[in-house]
Amino acid sequence: MLSYKNRLLKKNDFQRVFKKGKSIKSDFLFLKFCDNNLNESRFGIIVSKKVSKRAVDRNKIKRKTRHRIKELLPEIKKGKDVALIILFKKEEIKIKEIFQKAGLL
């Protein structure tokens, strides 16, 4: 589980990332990221209702995504706020590829 110090939780943080952040898009992922003034990188995950109408399914996808981010955390640059939007349902979410494309690894 990704610790709370590594999560974007507040509405203001998400708004700042969406206003000031750079973006990268892949087939089914959309990534927005910007710098923060912290020693840790923080991540927020949004799963579109196009993926599933059921909140249970969307939350399960979020948990799996957080677990993958936790595995990559030692490789990820510090001091970034990242919002990851999952647009379509896909069996294997390739987070490492989109992070490399964005220059976060």
N, CA and C of each residue as an Amber inpcrd file, in Angstrom:
protein
   315
   0.8420000  -1.1800000   0.0000000   0.0000000   0.0000000   0.0000000
   0.8850000   1.2390000   0.0000000   0.5710000   2.1760000  -0.8250000
   1.2980000   3.4330000  -0.9180000   0.9870000   4.2720000   0.3170000
   2.0020000   4.7640000   1.0050000   1.7700000   5.5100000   2.2480000
   1.1060000   6.8620000   1.9560000   0.4810000   7.4100000   2.9710000
  -0.2740000   8.6500000   2.8070000   0.6160000   9.8460000   2.4810000
   1.8810000   9.8000000   2.8810000   2.7730000  10.9110000   2.5470000
   3.0780000  10.9440000   1.0490000   2.8130000   9.8410000   0.3540000
   3.0470000   9.7560000  -1.0830000   1.7530000   9.8480000  -1.8920000
   0.6940000  10.3600000  -1.2920000  -0.5810000  10.4600000  -1.9990000
  -1.0310000  11.9050000  -2.1230000  -1.6220000  12.2210000  -3.2620000
  -2.3140000  13.4940000  -3.4300000  -3.7200000  13.2840000  -2.8940000
  -4.1140000  14.0630000  -1.9240000  -5.4210000  13.8640000  -1.3140000
  -6.3160000  15.0910000  -1.4060000  -5.7340000  16.2640000  -1.4170000
  -6.5250000  17.4870000  -1.3440000  -6.9080000  17.9990000  -2.7300000
  -8.0650000  18.5960000  -2.7880000  -8.5880000  19.1380000  -4.0410000
  -7.6470000  20.2070000  -4.6060000  -7.0760000  21.0330000  -3.7440000
  -6.1730000  22.0970000  -4.1930000  -4.9180000  21.5340000  -4.8610000
  -4.4230000  20.4200000  -4.3420000  -3.2460000  19.7910000  -4.9370000
  -3.5510000  19.2760000  -6.3380000  -4.7050000  18.6300000  -6.4940000
  -5.1020000  18.1440000  -7.8180000  -5.2870000  19.3130000  -8.7870000
  -5.9190000  20.3930000  -8.3230000  -6.1360000  21.5570000  -9.1850000
  -4.8170000  22.1640000  -9.6450000  -3.8390000  22.2370000  -8.7380000
  -2.5300000  22.7840000  -9.0980000  -1.8490000  21.9180000 -10.1610000
  -1.9380000  20.6030000 -10.0000000  -1.3340000  19.6980000 -10.9880000
  -2.0060000  19.8740000 -12.3450000  -3.3260000  19.9790000 -12.3620000
  -4.0350000  20.1040000 -13.6340000  -3.8210000  21.4680000 -14.2850000
  -3.6410000  22.5250000 -13.4890000  -3.4220000  23.8540000 -14.0620000
  -1.9920000  24.0600000 -14.5450000  -1.0220000  23.6750000 -13.7180000
   0.3780000  24.0050000 -13.9910000   1.1940000  22.8420000 -14.5370000
   0.6210000  21.6510000 -14.5350000   1.3930000  20.4640000 -14.8750000
   1.5560000  20.2100000 -16.3590000   2.5680000  19.4210000 -16.6750000
   2.7840000  18.9300000 -18.0340000   1.9860000  17.6420000 -18.1800000
   1.6750000  17.2750000 -19.4250000   0.8650000  16.0790000 -19.6090000
   1.4580000  15.1370000 -20.6460000   1.2030000  13.8650000 -20.4400000
   1.6100000  12.7840000 -21.3340000   0.3940000  11.8690000 -21.4720000
   0.1310000  11.4230000 -22.7030000  -1.0020000  10.5310000 -22.9260000
  -0.5310000   9.2890000 -23.6510000  -1.0070000   8.1430000 -23.1780000
  -0.7750000   6.8900000 -23.8910000  -2.1500000   6.3670000 -24.3240000
  -2.2060000   5.1260000 -24.7170000  -3.4550000   4.5660000 -25.2280000
  -4.6080000   4.6760000 -24.2370000  -4.3700000   4.3480000 -23.0020000
  -5.4550000   4.3130000 -22.0200000  -5.1090000   5.0200000 -20.7220000
  -3.9600000   5.7250000 -20.6980000  -3.5420000   6.4720000 -19.5130000
  -3.2860000   7.9230000 -19.8870000  -3.5610000   8.7980000 -18.9330000
  -3.2620000  10.2140000 -19.0790000  -2.5310000  10.6330000 -17.8200000
  -1.3630000  11.2390000 -17.9690000  -0.5130000  11.5840000 -16.8310000
  -0.2810000  13.0840000 -16.8220000  -0.5460000  13.7160000 -15.6810000
  -0.2320000  15.1290000 -15.4660000   0.7420000  15.1770000 -14.2980000
   1.7940000  15.9990000 -14.4400000   2.7720000  16.0810000 -13.3520000
   3.3610000  17.4790000 -13.2840000   3.7530000  17.8620000 -12.0780000
   4.4240000  19.1410000 -11.8560000   5.3210000  19.0030000 -10.6350000
   6.1590000  19.9810000 -10.4240000   7.0640000  19.9810000  -9.2730000
   6.3110000  20.3900000  -8.0120000   6.7610000  19.8540000  -6.8850000
   6.2990000  20.3360000  -5.5870000   7.5250000  20.7310000  -4.7830000
   7.3370000  21.3380000  -3.6540000   8.4670000  21.7900000  -2.8370000
   8.7230000  20.8430000  -1.6720000   8.5010000  19.5500000  -1.9020000
   8.6550000  18.5440000  -0.8580000   9.7860000  17.5940000  -1.2070000
  10.1820000  16.7980000  -0.2430000  11.2200000  15.7910000  -0.4690000
  10.6500000  14.4850000  -0.9850000   9.3430000  14.3870000  -1.0800000
   8.6690000  13.1760000  -1.5320000   7.8620000  13.4650000  -2.7880000
   7.6760000  12.4570000  -3.5960000   6.7540000  12.5490000  -4.7200000
   5.3980000  12.0610000  -4.2570000   4.3370000  12.7020000  -4.7790000
   2.9810000  12.3330000  -4.3870000   2.1880000  11.9630000  -5.6300000
   1.2710000  11.0240000  -5.4700000   0.5240000  10.4820000  -6.5930000
  -0.9680000  10.4800000  -6.2970000  -1.7410000  10.8530000  -7.2940000
  -3.1900000  10.7640000  -7.2210000  -3.6690000   9.9360000  -8.3980000
  -4.6390000   9.0790000  -8.1510000  -5.1250000   8.1780000  -9.1910000
  -6.6150000   8.4250000  -9.3900000  -6.9840000   8.6140000 -10.6540000
  -8.3750000   8.8330000 -11.0210000  -8.7480000   7.7610000 -12.0290000
  -9.8530000   7.0740000 -11.7700000 -10.3320000   6.0470000 -12.6940000
 -11.6660000   6.5270000 -13.2560000 -11.7270000   6.6390000 -14.5650000
 -12.9120000   7.1260000 -15.2490000 -14.0840000   6.1720000 -15.0810000
 -15.2890000   6.7060000 -15.1090000 -16.4780000   5.8600000 -15.0540000
 -16.6580000   5.0620000 -16.3330000 -15.9320000   5.4140000 -17.3860000
 -15.9550000   4.6050000 -18.6050000 -15.3360000   3.2320000 -18.3490000
 -14.4340000   3.1720000 -17.3830000 -13.7930000   1.9050000 -17.0340000
 -14.8210000   0.9710000 -16.4160000 -15.5710000   1.4720000 -15.4460000
 -16.6130000   0.6810000 -14.7900000 -17.5610000   1.6360000 -14.0790000
 -18.8210000   1.3160000 -14.1220000 -19.8160000   2.1200000 -13.4010000
 -19.7800000   1.8180000 -11.9090000 -19.2560000   0.6500000 -11.5560000
 -19.2340000   0.2210000 -10.1590000 -18.0120000   0.7910000  -9.4390000
 -18.2570000   1.4560000  -8.3240000 -17.1770000   2.0360000  -7.5310000
 -16.2360000   0.9570000  -6.9990000 -16.7670000  -0.2110000  -6.7190000
 -15.9510000  -1.3110000  -6.2040000 -14.8510000  -1.6660000  -7.2100000
 -15.2220000  -1.7450000  -8.4750000 -14.2450000  -2.0750000  -9.5220000
 -13.2220000  -0.9620000  -9.7030000 -13.6750000   0.2910000  -9.6780000
 -12.7490000   1.4170000  -9.8300000 -11.7650000   1.4700000  -8.6650000
 -12.2380000   1.2180000  -7.4490000 -11.3590000   1.2290000  -6.2800000
 -10.3450000   0.0930000  -6.3270000 -10.7430000  -1.0530000  -6.8510000
  -9.8220000  -2.1760000  -7.0030000  -8.6930000  -1.8150000  -7.9660000
  -9.0300000  -1.1380000  -9.0550000  -8.0200000  -0.6930000 -10.0220000
  -7.0750000   0.3140000  -9.3620000  -7.6180000   1.2130000  -8.5480000
  -6.7830000   2.1860000  -7.8390000  -5.8040000   1.4840000  -6.8940000
  -6.2880000   0.4770000  -6.1600000  -5.4090000  -0.2540000  -5.2370000
  -4.2730000  -0.9480000  -5.9800000  -4.5930000  -1.5910000  -7.0970000
  -3.5560000  -2.2600000  -7.8840000  -2.5500000  -1.2560000  -8.4350000
  -3.0430000  -0.1080000  -8.8700000  -2.1590000   0.9320000  -9.4110000
  -1.2510000   1.4880000  -8.3230000  -1.7890000   1.7280000  -7.1420000
  -0.9620000   2.2040000  -6.0270000   0.1250000   1.2000000  -5.6800000
  -0.2120000  -0.0740000  -5.7470000   0.7820000  -1.1100000  -5.4530000
   1.9120000  -1.0720000  -6.4850000   1.5890000  -0.8950000  -7.7540000
   2.6210000  -0.8100000  -8.7880000   3.4880000   0.4360000  -8.6080000
   2.8650000   1.5340000  -8.2240000   3.6280000   2.7670000  -7.9760000
   4.5580000   2.5710000  -6.7840000   4.0870000   1.8870000  -5.7480000
   4.9250000   1.6430000  -4.5690000   6.1720000   0.8460000  -4.9390000
   6.0180000  -0.1210000  -5.8570000   7.1750000  -0.8990000  -6.3010000
   8.1760000  -0.0330000  -7.0630000   7.6910000   0.9630000  -7.7870000
   8.5590000   1.8510000  -8.5700000   9.0860000   3.0410000  -7.7710000
   8.5810000   3.2670000  -6.5870000   8.8990000   4.4620000  -5.8050000
  10.3900000   4.7450000  -5.6300000  11.2440000   3.7470000  -5.3640000
  12.6740000   4.0580000  -5.2340000  13.3060000   4.6130000  -6.5180000
  12.7340000   4.2840000  -7.6840000  13.2840000   4.7470000  -8.9570000
  12.7510000   6.1130000  -9.3800000  11.6280000   6.5410000  -8.8110000
  10.9610000   7.7750000  -9.2260000  11.6530000   8.9810000  -8.6130000
  11.8100000  10.0230000  -9.4190000  12.4290000  11.2640000  -8.9470000
  11.6140000  11.8690000  -7.8200000  12.3110000  12.5150000  -6.8950000
  11.6680000  13.1440000  -5.7420000  11.1570000  14.5330000  -6.1150000
  10.1740000  15.0060000  -5.3630000   9.6800000  16.3630000  -5.5330000
   8.7150000  16.5570000  -6.6880000   7.9100000  15.5440000  -6.9920000
   6.9300000  15.6410000  -8.0790000   5.5420000  15.3280000  -7.5490000
   4.5540000  16.0250000  -8.0740000   3.1530000  15.6790000  -7.8610000
   2.6390000  15.1060000  -9.1680000   2.0200000  13.9410000  -9.1100000
   1.6050000  13.2240000 -10.3080000   0.1350000  12.8330000 -10.1810000
  -0.6480000  13.1600000 -11.2060000  -2.0330000  12.6910000 -11.2920000
  -2.0980000  11.7170000 -12.4580000  -2.5370000  10.5100000 -12.1920000
  -2.6280000   9.4580000 -13.1960000  -4.1030000   9.1610000 -13.4240000
  -4.5690000   9.3860000 -14.6580000  -5.9670000   9.1550000 -15.0010000
  -6.0510000   7.9130000 -15.8780000  -6.8140000   6.9440000 -15.4400000
  -6.9990000   5.7080000 -16.1980000  -8.3000000   5.8580000 -16.9740000
  -8.1970000   5.8370000 -18.3070000  -9.3350000   6.1330000 -19.1610000
 -10.1230000   4.9060000 -19.6040000  -9.4430000   3.8020000 -19.8340000
 -10.1010000   2.6040000 -20.3310000  -9.6270000   1.3930000 -19.5370000
 -10.4500000   0.3790000 -19.5190000 -10.0910000  -0.8410000 -18.8050000
  -9.0700000  -1.6220000 -19.6200000  -8.0020000  -1.9830000 -18.9660000
  -6.9220000  -2.7290000 -19.6030000  -6.4010000  -3.7080000 -18.5600000
  -6.1100000  -4.9150000 -18.9840000  -5.6440000  -5.9290000 -18.0430000
  -4.3070000  -5.5490000 -17.4060000  -3.3550000  -5.1450000 -18.2150000
  -2.0190000  -4.8000000 -17.7210000  -1.7990000  -3.3050000 -17.8940000
  -1.6980000  -2.6140000 -16.7920000  -1.4390000  -1.1690000 -16.8340000
   0.0700000  -0.9710000 -16.7880000   0.6140000  -0.3670000 -17.8280000
   2.0670000  -0.2090000 -17.9500000   2.4840000   1.1750000 -17.4450000
   2.5270000   1.2810000 -16.1330000   2.8430000   2.5460000 -15.4880000
   4.3000000   2.9160000 -15.7000000   5.1840000   1.9300000 -15.6430000
   6.6170000   2.2070000 -15.7840000   6.9090000   2.8700000 -17.1370000
   6.2470000   2.4210000 -18.1940000   6.4840000   2.9920000 -19.5250000
   6.0940000   4.4570000 -19.6040000   4.9220000   4.7950000 -19.0530000
   4.4730000   6.1950000 -19.1270000   5.3290000   7.0770000 -18.2120000
   5.8150000   6.5470000 -17.0700000   6.7080000   7.3120000 -16.2140000
   8.0320000   7.5790000 -16.9090000   8.5510000   6.5880000 -17.6410000
   9.7970000   6.7870000 -18.3980000   9.5850000   7.8230000 -19.4890000
   8.4620000   7.7590000 -20.1590000   8.1410000   8.7020000 -21.2350000
   8.0730000  10.1400000 -20.6940000   7.5810000  10.2830000 -19.4730000
   7.4740000  11.5950000 -18.8550000   8.7780000  12.0650000 -18.2220000
   9.7610000  11.1780000 -18.1170000  11.0370000  11.5350000 -17.5140000
  11.0060000  11.5160000 -15.9960000  10.1090000  10.7660000 -15.4210000
   9.9960000  10.6920000 -13.9660000  10.8570000   9.6020000 -13.3480000
  11.4020000   8.7250000 -14.1680000  12.2790000   7.6580000 -13.6650000
  13.7350000   7.9990000 -13.9150000
